[in-house]
Amino acid sequence: MTKDYDYKCDLWSCGVIMYILLCGKPPFNGGNDEEVLYSVMNDKINFDSEIWNEVSKEAKSLLMGLLDRDSNTRKSAAEALESRWFTIMLGKKKIGGKDNFENNQMMIKNLKSFNG
């Protein structure tokens, strides 16, 4: 991992926050900073837990684009906003049978769970 930071680091952070909002846990974990850093550099994004069954493929696709380790191929803010997930959310269409209110309630619950 290099120390060449640019605006794409902010998109990575958005991906981490989005992941936490959707499932209540961080995408990379460890018992200390060194273990977390190892996880960031080596672990694959995990959508295996049961909660991810409730999350749309569009949201997972956006997450993969935001959490791309290669900043050259990581989604930009403009690309993220043009993603199918944002198009659906901003268009107030249902995602996976749930309306935006239900999705927002789920995200608030997950954020509270993470904070706890």
Contacts in CASP RR format, 6 or more apart in sequence:
PFRMAT RR
TARGET T0000
AUTHOR 0000-0000-0000
METHOD contacts of the structure
MODEL  1
MTKDYDYKCDLWSCGVIMYILLCGKPPFNGGNDEEVLYSVMNDKINFDSE
IWNEVSKEAKSLLMGLLDRDSNTRKSAAEALESRWFTIMLGKKKIGGKDN
FENNQMMIKNLKSFNG
1 40 0 8 1.000
1 41 0 8 1.000
1 69 0 8 1.000
4 71 0 8 1.000
6 71 0 8 1.000
7 76 0 8 1.000
7 77 0 8 1.000
8 71 0 8 1.000
8 74 0 8 1.000
8 76 0 8 1.000
9 71 0 8 1.000
10 77 0 8 1.000
11 66 0 8 1.000
11 74 0 8 1.000
11 75 0 8 1.000
11 76 0 8 1.000
11 77 0 8 1.000
11 80 0 8 1.000
12 66 0 8 1.000
12 67 0 8 1.000
12 71 0 8 1.000
12 74 0 8 1.000
14 66 0 8 1.000
14 80 0 8 1.000
15 27 0 8 1.000
15 63 0 8 1.000
15 66 0 8 1.000
15 67 0 8 1.000
16 26 0 8 1.000
16 27 0 8 1.000
16 28 0 8 1.000
16 67 0 8 1.000
18 59 0 8 1.000
18 62 0 8 1.000
18 63 0 8 1.000
18 66 0 8 1.000
19 25 0 8 1.000
19 26 0 8 1.000
19 27 0 8 1.000
19 45 0 8 1.000
19 63 0 8 1.000
19 67 0 8 1.000
20 26 0 8 1.000
20 27 0 8 1.000
20 110 0 8 1.000
20 111 0 8 1.000
20 114 0 8 1.000
21 107 0 8 1.000
21 110 0 8 1.000
21 111 0 8 1.000
22 51 0 8 1.000
22 52 0 8 1.000
22 55 0 8 1.000
22 59 0 8 1.000
22 63 0 8 1.000
22 106 0 8 1.000
22 107 0 8 1.000
22 110 0 8 1.000
23 49 0 8 1.000
23 51 0 8 1.000
23 52 0 8 1.000
23 55 0 8 1.000
23 110 0 8 1.000
24 51 0 8 1.000
24 110 0 8 1.000
24 111 0 8 1.000
24 113 0 8 1.000
24 114 0 8 1.000
25 114 0 8 1.000
26 114 0 8 1.000
27 45 0 8 1.000
27 46 0 8 1.000
27 63 0 8 1.000
27 67 0 8 1.000
28 36 0 8 1.000
28 39 0 8 1.000
28 40 0 8 1.000
28 43 0 8 1.000
29 35 0 8 1.000
29 36 0 8 1.000
29 39 0 8 1.000
30 36 0 8 1.000
30 38 0 8 1.000
30 39 0 8 1.000
41 69 0 8 1.000
45 63 0 8 1.000
45 64 0 8 1.000
45 67 0 8 1.000
47 55 0 8 1.000
47 60 0 8 1.000
51 110 0 8 1.000
52 60 0 8 1.000
54 98 0 8 1.000
54 106 0 8 1.000
56 85 0 8 1.000
56 88 0 8 1.000
56 95 0 8 1.000
56 96 0 8 1.000
58 83 0 8 1.000
58 84 0 8 1.000
58 85 0 8 1.000
58 88 0 8 1.000
58 95 0 8 1.000
59 85 0 8 1.000
59 95 0 8 1.000
61 83 0 8 1.000
61 84 0 8 1.000
61 85 0 8 1.000
62 75 0 8 1.000
62 80 0 8 1.000
62 83 0 8 1.000
62 84 0 8 1.000
62 85 0 8 1.000
62 86 0 8 1.000
65 74 0 8 1.000
65 75 0 8 1.000
65 80 0 8 1.000
66 74 0 8 1.000
66 75 0 8 1.000
66 80 0 8 1.000
67 74 0 8 1.000
68 74 0 8 1.000
68 75 0 8 1.000
75 83 0 8 1.000
80 86 0 8 1.000
85 95 0 8 1.000
88 95 0 8 1.000
89 95 0 8 1.000
89 100 0 8 1.000
89 103 0 8 1.000
92 99 0 8 1.000
92 100 0 8 1.000
95 103 0 8 1.000
98 106 0 8 1.000
END
